[in-house]
């Protein structure tokens, strides 16, 4: 994912007018419809469901894994999923910035989607329960407020 994100950098060398010429070739096509991006979305959902099923079937407490089993295989797998999620998010940030630079914040993309909509996608998480664990660990960790109850449990949205 890092290589793909880095390749967006070449787009910043285009002038907005030059991109308008290139855009005529794109028509109403969208990167979100590309086979690569479709597989990222599909496969990430599949991996997330498989991971959740694995954890549930084995009654694994991921919070305890993060507290006490930081060298375990399940911890390494969970962190690999976090890494993937973060890299997808970083790609989305770069994509938004390049898009806004080339066509403007108030413009509409090739499929009629406002550029501003891209900002909402930046915060999307494929593995939200793994991100929630971090908040729970912060709320219950050594720097937590004394006698404070956690405001959420993993899996709450």
Chimera marker file (.cmm) of the C-alpha trace (Angstrom):
<marker_set name="trace">
<marker id="1" x="0.000" y="0.000" z="0.000" r="1" g="1" b="0" radius="0.5"/>
<marker id="2" x="2.940" y="2.316" z="0.656" r="1" g="1" b="0" radius="0.5"/>
<marker id="3" x="4.151" y="2.040" z="-2.929" r="1" g="1" b="0" radius="0.5"/>
<marker id="4" x="0.704" y="2.881" z="-4.261" r="1" g="1" b="0" radius="0.5"/>
<marker id="5" x="0.442" y="5.871" z="-1.924" r="1" g="1" b="0" radius="0.5"/>
<marker id="6" x="3.879" y="7.074" z="-3.001" r="1" g="1" b="0" radius="0.5"/>
<marker id="7" x="2.872" y="6.833" z="-6.645" r="1" g="1" b="0" radius="0.5"/>
<marker id="8" x="0.163" y="9.434" z="-6.033" r="1" g="1" b="0" radius="0.5"/>
<marker id="9" x="3.008" y="11.879" z="-5.533" r="1" g="1" b="0" radius="0.5"/>
<marker id="10" x="3.590" y="12.142" z="-9.275" r="1" g="1" b="0" radius="0.5"/>
<marker id="11" x="0.110" y="13.638" z="-9.601" r="1" g="1" b="0" radius="0.5"/>
<marker id="12" x="1.116" y="16.719" z="-7.639" r="1" g="1" b="0" radius="0.5"/>
<marker id="13" x="3.422" y="17.695" z="-10.486" r="1" g="1" b="0" radius="0.5"/>
<marker id="14" x="0.460" y="18.132" z="-12.832" r="1" g="1" b="0" radius="0.5"/>
<marker id="15" x="-1.064" y="21.541" z="-13.196" r="1" g="1" b="0" radius="0.5"/>
<marker id="16" x="-4.801" y="21.694" z="-12.529" r="1" g="1" b="0" radius="0.5"/>
<marker id="17" x="-5.369" y="22.513" z="-16.199" r="1" g="1" b="0" radius="0.5"/>
<marker id="18" x="-3.282" y="19.577" z="-17.425" r="1" g="1" b="0" radius="0.5"/>
<marker id="19" x="-5.290" y="17.306" z="-15.159" r="1" g="1" b="0" radius="0.5"/>
<marker id="20" x="-8.503" y="18.605" z="-16.740" r="1" g="1" b="0" radius="0.5"/>
<marker id="21" x="-7.216" y="17.305" z="-20.074" r="1" g="1" b="0" radius="0.5"/>
<marker id="22" x="-6.351" y="13.900" z="-18.557" r="1" g="1" b="0" radius="0.5"/>
<marker id="23" x="-9.729" y="13.836" z="-16.844" r="1" g="1" b="0" radius="0.5"/>
<marker id="24" x="-11.506" y="13.773" z="-20.224" r="1" g="1" b="0" radius="0.5"/>
<marker id="25" x="-10.009" y="10.330" z="-20.789" r="1" g="1" b="0" radius="0.5"/>
<marker id="26" x="-11.192" y="9.116" z="-17.383" r="1" g="1" b="0" radius="0.5"/>
<marker id="27" x="-14.777" y="9.961" z="-18.255" r="1" g="1" b="0" radius="0.5"/>
<marker id="28" x="-16.986" y="8.837" z="-15.411" r="1" g="1" b="0" radius="0.5"/>
<marker id="29" x="-14.560" y="6.166" z="-14.281" r="1" g="1" b="0" radius="0.5"/>
<marker id="30" x="-13.500" y="6.139" z="-10.693" r="1" g="1" b="0" radius="0.5"/>
<marker id="31" x="-10.548" y="4.688" z="-8.863" r="1" g="1" b="0" radius="0.5"/>
<marker id="32" x="-13.018" y="3.264" z="-6.369" r="1" g="1" b="0" radius="0.5"/>
<marker id="33" x="-14.297" y="1.036" z="-9.176" r="1" g="1" b="0" radius="0.5"/>
<marker id="34" x="-10.852" y="-0.269" z="-10.098" r="1" g="1" b="0" radius="0.5"/>
<marker id="35" x="-10.210" y="-3.986" z="-9.612" r="1" g="1" b="0" radius="0.5"/>
<marker id="36" x="-7.424" y="-3.200" z="-7.143" r="1" g="1" b="0" radius="0.5"/>
<marker id="37" x="-9.507" y="-0.949" z="-4.917" r="1" g="1" b="0" radius="0.5"/>
<marker id="38" x="-12.510" y="-3.277" z="-5.085" r="1" g="1" b="0" radius="0.5"/>
<marker id="39" x="-10.296" y="-6.129" z="-3.903" r="1" g="1" b="0" radius="0.5"/>
<marker id="40" x="-8.891" y="-3.988" z="-1.068" r="1" g="1" b="0" radius="0.5"/>
<marker id="41" x="-12.401" y="-3.312" z="0.191" r="1" g="1" b="0" radius="0.5"/>
<marker id="42" x="-13.695" y="-6.854" z="-0.360" r="1" g="1" b="0" radius="0.5"/>
<marker id="43" x="-10.648" y="-8.639" z="1.017" r="1" g="1" b="0" radius="0.5"/>
<marker id="44" x="-10.369" y="-6.329" z="4.036" r="1" g="1" b="0" radius="0.5"/>
<marker id="45" x="-13.976" y="-7.087" z="4.984" r="1" g="1" b="0" radius="0.5"/>
<marker id="46" x="-13.389" y="-10.827" z="4.498" r="1" g="1" b="0" radius="0.5"/>
<marker id="47" x="-10.218" y="-10.750" z="6.591" r="1" g="1" b="0" radius="0.5"/>
<marker id="48" x="-12.004" y="-8.748" z="9.292" r="1" g="1" b="0" radius="0.5"/>
<marker id="49" x="-14.855" y="-11.259" z="9.490" r="1" g="1" b="0" radius="0.5"/>
<marker id="50" x="-12.413" y="-14.173" z="9.564" r="1" g="1" b="0" radius="0.5"/>
<marker id="51" x="-10.379" y="-12.534" z="12.322" r="1" g="1" b="0" radius="0.5"/>
<marker id="52" x="-13.497" y="-11.820" z="14.394" r="1" g="1" b="0" radius="0.5"/>
<marker id="53" x="-14.725" y="-15.391" z="13.958" r="1" g="1" b="0" radius="0.5"/>
<marker id="54" x="-11.291" y="-16.749" z="14.926" r="1" g="1" b="0" radius="0.5"/>
<marker id="55" x="-11.195" y="-14.618" z="18.075" r="1" g="1" b="0" radius="0.5"/>
<marker id="56" x="-14.784" y="-15.464" z="19.067" r="1" g="1" b="0" radius="0.5"/>
<marker id="57" x="-14.449" y="-19.213" z="18.427" r="1" g="1" b="0" radius="0.5"/>
<marker id="58" x="-11.377" y="-19.359" z="20.651" r="1" g="1" b="0" radius="0.5"/>
<marker id="59" x="-12.808" y="-17.012" z="23.306" r="1" g="1" b="0" radius="0.5"/>
<marker id="60" x="-9.776" y="-14.743" z="22.986" r="1" g="1" b="0" radius="0.5"/>
<marker id="61" x="-9.912" y="-11.561" z="25.042" r="1" g="1" b="0" radius="0.5"/>
<marker id="62" x="-8.058" y="-9.116" z="22.815" r="1" g="1" b="0" radius="0.5"/>
<marker id="63" x="-7.740" y="-6.551" z="25.588" r="1" g="1" b="0" radius="0.5"/>
<marker id="64" x="-5.865" y="-9.134" z="27.652" r="1" g="1" b="0" radius="0.5"/>
<marker id="65" x="-3.759" y="-10.024" z="24.623" r="1" g="1" b="0" radius="0.5"/>
<marker id="66" x="-2.758" y="-6.363" z="24.325" r="1" g="1" b="0" radius="0.5"/>
<marker id="67" x="-2.040" y="-6.117" z="28.041" r="1" g="1" b="0" radius="0.5"/>
<marker id="68" x="-0.219" y="-9.379" z="28.633" r="1" g="1" b="0" radius="0.5"/>
<marker id="69" x="0.596" y="-11.237" z="25.418" r="1" g="1" b="0" radius="0.5"/>
<marker id="70" x="2.377" y="-8.636" z="23.311" r="1" g="1" b="0" radius="0.5"/>
<marker id="71" x="4.679" y="-11.194" z="21.722" r="1" g="1" b="0" radius="0.5"/>
<marker id="72" x="1.987" y="-13.705" z="20.806" r="1" g="1" b="0" radius="0.5"/>
<marker id="73" x="0.980" y="-14.612" z="17.274" r="1" g="1" b="0" radius="0.5"/>
<marker id="74" x="-2.538" y="-13.201" z="17.768" r="1" g="1" b="0" radius="0.5"/>
<marker id="75" x="-1.062" y="-9.869" z="18.870" r="1" g="1" b="0" radius="0.5"/>
<marker id="76" x="1.216" y="-9.753" z="15.817" r="1" g="1" b="0" radius="0.5"/>
<marker id="77" x="-1.742" y="-10.572" z="13.582" r="1" g="1" b="0" radius="0.5"/>
<marker id="78" x="-3.889" y="-7.861" z="15.186" r="1" g="1" b="0" radius="0.5"/>
<marker id="79" x="-1.084" y="-5.335" z="14.725" r="1" g="1" b="0" radius="0.5"/>
<marker id="80" x="-0.684" y="-6.357" z="11.074" r="1" g="1" b="0" radius="0.5"/>
<marker id="81" x="-4.399" y="-5.618" z="10.593" r="1" g="1" b="0" radius="0.5"/>
<marker id="82" x="-3.952" y="-2.228" z="12.263" r="1" g="1" b="0" radius="0.5"/>
<marker id="83" x="-0.999" y="-1.534" z="9.965" r="1" g="1" b="0" radius="0.5"/>
<marker id="84" x="-3.093" y="-2.389" z="6.910" r="1" g="1" b="0" radius="0.5"/>
<marker id="85" x="-5.962" y="-0.193" z="8.110" r="1" g="1" b="0" radius="0.5"/>
<marker id="86" x="-3.583" y="2.689" z="8.745" r="1" g="1" b="0" radius="0.5"/>
<marker id="87" x="-1.981" y="2.389" z="5.318" r="1" g="1" b="0" radius="0.5"/>
<marker id="88" x="-5.378" y="2.404" z="3.601" r="1" g="1" b="0" radius="0.5"/>
<marker id="89" x="-6.279" y="5.508" z="5.587" r="1" g="1" b="0" radius="0.5"/>
<marker id="90" x="-3.015" y="7.211" z="4.645" r="1" g="1" b="0" radius="0.5"/>
<marker id="91" x="-3.721" y="6.436" z="0.987" r="1" g="1" b="0" radius="0.5"/>
<marker id="92" x="-7.154" y="8.021" z="1.386" r="1" g="1" b="0" radius="0.5"/>
<marker id="93" x="-5.616" y="11.140" z="2.937" r="1" g="1" b="0" radius="0.5"/>
<marker id="94" x="-3.123" y="11.468" z="0.086" r="1" g="1" b="0" radius="0.5"/>
<marker id="95" x="-5.833" y="10.799" z="-2.502" r="1" g="1" b="0" radius="0.5"/>
<marker id="96" x="-8.027" y="13.526" z="-0.989" r="1" g="1" b="0" radius="0.5"/>
<marker id="97" x="-5.165" y="16.024" z="-0.894" r="1" g="1" b="0" radius="0.5"/>
<marker id="98" x="-4.148" y="15.324" z="-4.495" r="1" g="1" b="0" radius="0.5"/>
<marker id="99" x="-7.768" y="15.491" z="-5.661" r="1" g="1" b="0" radius="0.5"/>
<marker id="100" x="-8.397" y="18.784" z="-3.884" r="1" g="1" b="0" radius="0.5"/>
<marker id="101" x="-5.137" y="20.159" z="-5.265" r="1" g="1" b="0" radius="0.5"/>
<marker id="102" x="-6.055" y="19.234" z="-8.829" r="1" g="1" b="0" radius="0.5"/>
<marker id="103" x="-9.790" y="19.905" z="-9.031" r="1" g="1" b="0" radius="0.5"/>
<marker id="104" x="-10.589" y="21.899" z="-5.870" r="1" g="1" b="0" radius="0.5"/>
<marker id="105" x="-12.409" y="21.301" z="-2.571" r="1" g="1" b="0" radius="0.5"/>
<marker id="106" x="-15.803" y="22.349" z="-3.891" r="1" g="1" b="0" radius="0.5"/>
<marker id="107" x="-15.603" y="20.286" z="-7.098" r="1" g="1" b="0" radius="0.5"/>
<marker id="108" x="-17.302" y="17.064" z="-8.028" r="1" g="1" b="0" radius="0.5"/>
<marker id="109" x="-15.348" y="13.912" z="-8.885" r="1" g="1" b="0" radius="0.5"/>
<marker id="110" x="-15.622" y="11.747" z="-11.977" r="1" g="1" b="0" radius="0.5"/>
<marker id="111" x="-18.674" y="9.867" z="-10.699" r="1" g="1" b="0" radius="0.5"/>
<marker id="112" x="-20.491" y="12.911" z="-9.411" r="1" g="1" b="0" radius="0.5"/>
<marker id="113" x="-19.214" y="12.537" z="-5.847" r="1" g="1" b="0" radius="0.5"/>
<marker id="114" x="-18.262" y="15.802" z="-4.124" r="1" g="1" b="0" radius="0.5"/>
<marker id="115" x="-14.582" y="16.005" z="-3.197" r="1" g="1" b="0" radius="0.5"/>
<marker id="116" x="-15.632" y="16.799" z="0.377" r="1" g="1" b="0" radius="0.5"/>
<marker id="117" x="-17.077" y="13.269" z="0.611" r="1" g="1" b="0" radius="0.5"/>
<marker id="118" x="-13.528" y="11.924" z="0.475" r="1" g="1" b="0" radius="0.5"/>
<marker id="119" x="-12.845" y="13.449" z="3.899" r="1" g="1" b="0" radius="0.5"/>
<marker id="120" x="-15.499" y="11.206" z="5.434" r="1" g="1" b="0" radius="0.5"/>
<marker id="121" x="-13.822" y="8.115" z="4.013" r="1" g="1" b="0" radius="0.5"/>
<marker id="122" x="-10.512" y="8.982" z="5.685" r="1" g="1" b="0" radius="0.5"/>
<marker id="123" x="-11.835" y="7.968" z="9.099" r="1" g="1" b="0" radius="0.5"/>
<marker id="124" x="-13.259" y="4.638" z="7.871" r="1" g="1" b="0" radius="0.5"/>
<marker id="125" x="-11.809" y="1.628" z="9.674" r="1" g="1" b="0" radius="0.5"/>
<marker id="126" x="-11.949" y="-1.962" z="8.438" r="1" g="1" b="0" radius="0.5"/>
<marker id="127" x="-11.099" y="-3.263" z="11.920" r="1" g="1" b="0" radius="0.5"/>
<marker id="128" x="-12.781" y="-0.820" z="14.353" r="1" g="1" b="0" radius="0.5"/>
<marker id="129" x="-12.676" y="-3.226" z="17.295" r="1" g="1" b="0" radius="0.5"/>
<marker id="130" x="-8.876" y="-3.206" z="17.183" r="1" g="1" b="0" radius="0.5"/>
<marker id="131" x="-8.849" y="0.594" z="17.258" r="1" g="1" b="0" radius="0.5"/>
<marker id="132" x="-11.345" y="0.598" z="20.147" r="1" g="1" b="0" radius="0.5"/>
<marker id="133" x="-8.957" y="-1.538" z="22.196" r="1" g="1" b="0" radius="0.5"/>
<marker id="134" x="-6.475" y="1.337" z="22.169" r="1" g="1" b="0" radius="0.5"/>
<marker id="135" x="-9.071" y="3.685" z="23.641" r="1" g="1" b="0" radius="0.5"/>
<marker id="136" x="-10.036" y="1.130" z="26.262" r="1" g="1" b="0" radius="0.5"/>
<marker id="137" x="-6.388" y="0.579" z="27.215" r="1" g="1" b="0" radius="0.5"/>
<marker id="138" x="-5.948" y="4.343" z="27.563" r="1" g="1" b="0" radius="0.5"/>
<marker id="139" x="-9.073" y="4.655" z="29.715" r="1" g="1" b="0" radius="0.5"/>
<marker id="140" x="-7.982" y="1.823" z="32.006" r="1" g="1" b="0" radius="0.5"/>
<marker id="141" x="-4.194" y="2.199" z="31.879" r="1" g="1" b="0" radius="0.5"/>
<marker id="142" x="-1.769" y="3.709" z="34.382" r="1" g="1" b="0" radius="0.5"/>
<marker id="143" x="-2.695" y="7.282" z="33.385" r="1" g="1" b="0" radius="0.5"/>
<marker id="144" x="-6.457" y="6.681" z="33.645" r="1" g="1" b="0" radius="0.5"/>
<marker id="145" x="-8.538" y="8.694" z="36.056" r="1" g="1" b="0" radius="0.5"/>
<marker id="146" x="-8.774" y="6.895" z="39.416" r="1" g="1" b="0" radius="0.5"/>
<marker id="147" x="-12.055" y="5.035" z="39.918" r="1" g="1" b="0" radius="0.5"/>
<marker id="148" x="-13.191" y="5.908" z="36.399" r="1" g="1" b="0" radius="0.5"/>
<marker id="149" x="-15.296" y="3.370" z="34.590" r="1" g="1" b="0" radius="0.5"/>
<marker id="150" x="-14.478" y="2.690" z="30.939" r="1" g="1" b="0" radius="0.5"/>
<marker id="151" x="-16.869" y="4.567" z="28.655" r="1" g="1" b="0" radius="0.5"/>
<marker id="152" x="-17.121" y="1.680" z="26.219" r="1" g="1" b="0" radius="0.5"/>
<marker id="153" x="-16.380" y="-1.952" z="25.701" r="1" g="1" b="0" radius="0.5"/>
<marker id="154" x="-14.692" y="-3.436" z="22.679" r="1" g="1" b="0" radius="0.5"/>
<marker id="155" x="-17.334" y="-3.969" z="20.009" r="1" g="1" b="0" radius="0.5"/>
<marker id="156" x="-19.532" y="-1.051" z="21.109" r="1" g="1" b="0" radius="0.5"/>
<marker id="157" x="-20.078" y="1.572" z="18.441" r="1" g="1" b="0" radius="0.5"/>
<link id1="1" id2="2" r="1" g="1" b="0" radius="0.2"/>
<link id1="2" id2="3" r="1" g="1" b="0" radius="0.2"/>
<link id1="3" id2="4" r="1" g="1" b="0" radius="0.2"/>
<link id1="4" id2="5" r="1" g="1" b="0" radius="0.2"/>
<link id1="5" id2="6" r="1" g="1" b="0" radius="0.2"/>
<link id1="6" id2="7" r="1" g="1" b="0" radius="0.2"/>
<link id1="7" id2="8" r="1" g="1" b="0" radius="0.2"/>
<link id1="8" id2="9" r="1" g="1" b="0" radius="0.2"/>
<link id1="9" id2="10" r="1" g="1" b="0" radius="0.2"/>
<link id1="10" id2="11" r="1" g="1" b="0" radius="0.2"/>
<link id1="11" id2="12" r="1" g="1" b="0" radius="0.2"/>
<link id1="12" id2="13" r="1" g="1" b="0" radius="0.2"/>
<link id1="13" id2="14" r="1" g="1" b="0" radius="0.2"/>
<link id1="14" id2="15" r="1" g="1" b="0" radius="0.2"/>
<link id1="15" id2="16" r="1" g="1" b="0" radius="0.2"/>
<link id1="16" id2="17" r="1" g="1" b="0" radius="0.2"/>
<link id1="17" id2="18" r="1" g="1" b="0" radius="0.2"/>
<link id1="18" id2="19" r="1" g="1" b="0" radius="0.2"/>
<link id1="19" id2="20" r="1" g="1" b="0" radius="0.2"/>
<link id1="20" id2="21" r="1" g="1" b="0" radius="0.2"/>
<link id1="21" id2="22" r="1" g="1" b="0" radius="0.2"/>
<link id1="22" id2="23" r="1" g="1" b="0" radius="0.2"/>
<link id1="23" id2="24" r="1" g="1" b="0" radius="0.2"/>
<link id1="24" id2="25" r="1" g="1" b="0" radius="0.2"/>
<link id1="25" id2="26" r="1" g="1" b="0" radius="0.2"/>
<link id1="26" id2="27" r="1" g="1" b="0" radius="0.2"/>
<link id1="27" id2="28" r="1" g="1" b="0" radius="0.2"/>
<link id1="28" id2="29" r="1" g="1" b="0" radius="0.2"/>
<link id1="29" id2="30" r="1" g="1" b="0" radius="0.2"/>
<link id1="30" id2="31" r="1" g="1" b="0" radius="0.2"/>
<link id1="31" id2="32" r="1" g="1" b="0" radius="0.2"/>
<link id1="32" id2="33" r="1" g="1" b="0" radius="0.2"/>
<link id1="33" id2="34" r="1" g="1" b="0" radius="0.2"/>
<link id1="34" id2="35" r="1" g="1" b="0" radius="0.2"/>
<link id1="35" id2="36" r="1" g="1" b="0" radius="0.2"/>
<link id1="36" id2="37" r="1" g="1" b="0" radius="0.2"/>
<link id1="37" id2="38" r="1" g="1" b="0" radius="0.2"/>
<link id1="38" id2="39" r="1" g="1" b="0" radius="0.2"/>
<link id1="39" id2="40" r="1" g="1" b="0" radius="0.2"/>
<link id1="40" id2="41" r="1" g="1" b="0" radius="0.2"/>
<link id1="41" id2="42" r="1" g="1" b="0" radius="0.2"/>
<link id1="42" id2="43" r="1" g="1" b="0" radius="0.2"/>
<link id1="43" id2="44" r="1" g="1" b="0" radius="0.2"/>
<link id1="44" id2="45" r="1" g="1" b="0" radius="0.2"/>
<link id1="45" id2="46" r="1" g="1" b="0" radius="0.2"/>
<link id1="46" id2="47" r="1" g="1" b="0" radius="0.2"/>
<link id1="47" id2="48" r="1" g="1" b="0" radius="0.2"/>
<link id1="48" id2="49" r="1" g="1" b="0" radius="0.2"/>
<link id1="49" id2="50" r="1" g="1" b="0" radius="0.2"/>
<link id1="50" id2="51" r="1" g="1" b="0" radius="0.2"/>
<link id1="51" id2="52" r="1" g="1" b="0" radius="0.2"/>
<link id1="52" id2="53" r="1" g="1" b="0" radius="0.2"/>
<link id1="53" id2="54" r="1" g="1" b="0" radius="0.2"/>
<link id1="54" id2="55" r="1" g="1" b="0" radius="0.2"/>
<link id1="55" id2="56" r="1" g="1" b="0" radius="0.2"/>
<link id1="56" id2="57" r="1" g="1" b="0" radius="0.2"/>
<link id1="57" id2="58" r="1" g="1" b="0" radius="0.2"/>
<link id1="58" id2="59" r="1" g="1" b="0" radius="0.2"/>
<link id1="59" id2="60" r="1" g="1" b="0" radius="0.2"/>
<link id1="60" id2="61" r="1" g="1" b="0" radius="0.2"/>
<link id1="61" id2="62" r="1" g="1" b="0" radius="0.2"/>
<link id1="62" id2="63" r="1" g="1" b="0" radius="0.2"/>
<link id1="63" id2="64" r="1" g="1" b="0" radius="0.2"/>
<link id1="64" id2="65" r="1" g="1" b="0" radius="0.2"/>
<link id1="65" id2="66" r="1" g="1" b="0" radius="0.2"/>
<link id1="66" id2="67" r="1" g="1" b="0" radius="0.2"/>
<link id1="67" id2="68" r="1" g="1" b="0" radius="0.2"/>
<link id1="68" id2="69" r="1" g="1" b="0" radius="0.2"/>
<link id1="69" id2="70" r="1" g="1" b="0" radius="0.2"/>
<link id1="70" id2="71" r="1" g="1" b="0" radius="0.2"/>
<link id1="71" id2="72" r="1" g="1" b="0" radius="0.2"/>
<link id1="72" id2="73" r="1" g="1" b="0" radius="0.2"/>
<link id1="73" id2="74" r="1" g="1" b="0" radius="0.2"/>
<link id1="74" id2="75" r="1" g="1" b="0" radius="0.2"/>
<link id1="75" id2="76" r="1" g="1" b="0" radius="0.2"/>
<link id1="76" id2="77" r="1" g="1" b="0" radius="0.2"/>
<link id1="77" id2="78" r="1" g="1" b="0" radius="0.2"/>
<link id1="78" id2="79" r="1" g="1" b="0" radius="0.2"/>
<link id1="79" id2="80" r="1" g="1" b="0" radius="0.2"/>
<link id1="80" id2="81" r="1" g="1" b="0" radius="0.2"/>
<link id1="81" id2="82" r="1" g="1" b="0" radius="0.2"/>
<link id1="82" id2="83" r="1" g="1" b="0" radius="0.2"/>
<link id1="83" id2="84" r="1" g="1" b="0" radius="0.2"/>
<link id1="84" id2="85" r="1" g="1" b="0" radius="0.2"/>
<link id1="85" id2="86" r="1" g="1" b="0" radius="0.2"/>
<link id1="86" id2="87" r="1" g="1" b="0" radius="0.2"/>
<link id1="87" id2="88" r="1" g="1" b="0" radius="0.2"/>
<link id1="88" id2="89" r="1" g="1" b="0" radius="0.2"/>
<link id1="89" id2="90" r="1" g="1" b="0" radius="0.2"/>
<link id1="90" id2="91" r="1" g="1" b="0" radius="0.2"/>
<link id1="91" id2="92" r="1" g="1" b="0" radius="0.2"/>
<link id1="92" id2="93" r="1" g="1" b="0" radius="0.2"/>
<link id1="93" id2="94" r="1" g="1" b="0" radius="0.2"/>
<link id1="94" id2="95" r="1" g="1" b="0" radius="0.2"/>
<link id1="95" id2="96" r="1" g="1" b="0" radius="0.2"/>
<link id1="96" id2="97" r="1" g="1" b="0" radius="0.2"/>
<link id1="97" id2="98" r="1" g="1" b="0" radius="0.2"/>
<link id1="98" id2="99" r="1" g="1" b="0" radius="0.2"/>
<link id1="99" id2="100" r="1" g="1" b="0" radius="0.2"/>
<link id1="100" id2="101" r="1" g="1" b="0" radius="0.2"/>
<link id1="101" id2="102" r="1" g="1" b="0" radius="0.2"/>
<link id1="102" id2="103" r="1" g="1" b="0" radius="0.2"/>
<link id1="103" id2="104" r="1" g="1" b="0" radius="0.2"/>
<link id1="104" id2="105" r="1" g="1" b="0" radius="0.2"/>
<link id1="105" id2="106" r="1" g="1" b="0" radius="0.2"/>
<link id1="106" id2="107" r="1" g="1" b="0" radius="0.2"/>
<link id1="107" id2="108" r="1" g="1" b="0" radius="0.2"/>
<link id1="108" id2="109" r="1" g="1" b="0" radius="0.2"/>
<link id1="109" id2="110" r="1" g="1" b="0" radius="0.2"/>
<link id1="110" id2="111" r="1" g="1" b="0" radius="0.2"/>
<link id1="111" id2="112" r="1" g="1" b="0" radius="0.2"/>
<link id1="112" id2="113" r="1" g="1" b="0" radius="0.2"/>
<link id1="113" id2="114" r="1" g="1" b="0" radius="0.2"/>
<link id1="114" id2="115" r="1" g="1" b="0" radius="0.2"/>
<link id1="115" id2="116" r="1" g="1" b="0" radius="0.2"/>
<link id1="116" id2="117" r="1" g="1" b="0" radius="0.2"/>
<link id1="117" id2="118" r="1" g="1" b="0" radius="0.2"/>
<link id1="118" id2="119" r="1" g="1" b="0" radius="0.2"/>
<link id1="119" id2="120" r="1" g="1" b="0" radius="0.2"/>
<link id1="120" id2="121" r="1" g="1" b="0" radius="0.2"/>
<link id1="121" id2="122" r="1" g="1" b="0" radius="0.2"/>
<link id1="122" id2="123" r="1" g="1" b="0" radius="0.2"/>
<link id1="123" id2="124" r="1" g="1" b="0" radius="0.2"/>
<link id1="124" id2="125" r="1" g="1" b="0" radius="0.2"/>
<link id1="125" id2="126" r="1" g="1" b="0" radius="0.2"/>
<link id1="126" id2="127" r="1" g="1" b="0" radius="0.2"/>
<link id1="127" id2="128" r="1" g="1" b="0" radius="0.2"/>
<link id1="128" id2="129" r="1" g="1" b="0" radius="0.2"/>
<link id1="129" id2="130" r="1" g="1" b="0" radius="0.2"/>
<link id1="130" id2="131" r="1" g="1" b="0" radius="0.2"/>
<link id1="131" id2="132" r="1" g="1" b="0" radius="0.2"/>
<link id1="132" id2="133" r="1" g="1" b="0" radius="0.2"/>
<link id1="133" id2="134" r="1" g="1" b="0" radius="0.2"/>
<link id1="134" id2="135" r="1" g="1" b="0" radius="0.2"/>
<link id1="135" id2="136" r="1" g="1" b="0" radius="0.2"/>
<link id1="136" id2="137" r="1" g="1" b="0" radius="0.2"/>
<link id1="137" id2="138" r="1" g="1" b="0" radius="0.2"/>
<link id1="138" id2="139" r="1" g="1" b="0" radius="0.2"/>
<link id1="139" id2="140" r="1" g="1" b="0" radius="0.2"/>
<link id1="140" id2="141" r="1" g="1" b="0" radius="0.2"/>
<link id1="141" id2="142" r="1" g="1" b="0" radius="0.2"/>
<link id1="142" id2="143" r="1" g="1" b="0" radius="0.2"/>
<link id1="143" id2="144" r="1" g="1" b="0" radius="0.2"/>
<link id1="144" id2="145" r="1" g="1" b="0" radius="0.2"/>
<link id1="145" id2="146" r="1" g="1" b="0" radius="0.2"/>
<link id1="146" id2="147" r="1" g="1" b="0" radius="0.2"/>
<link id1="147" id2="148" r="1" g="1" b="0" radius="0.2"/>
<link id1="148" id2="149" r="1" g="1" b="0" radius="0.2"/>
<link id1="149" id2="150" r="1" g="1" b="0" radius="0.2"/>
<link id1="150" id2="151" r="1" g="1" b="0" radius="0.2"/>
<link id1="151" id2="152" r="1" g="1" b="0" radius="0.2"/>
<link id1="152" id2="153" r="1" g="1" b="0" radius="0.2"/>
<link id1="153" id2="154" r="1" g="1" b="0" radius="0.2"/>
<link id1="154" id2="155" r="1" g="1" b="0" radius="0.2"/>
<link id1="155" id2="156" r="1" g="1" b="0" radius="0.2"/>
<link id1="156" id2="157" r="1" g="1" b="0" radius="0.2"/>
</marker_set>
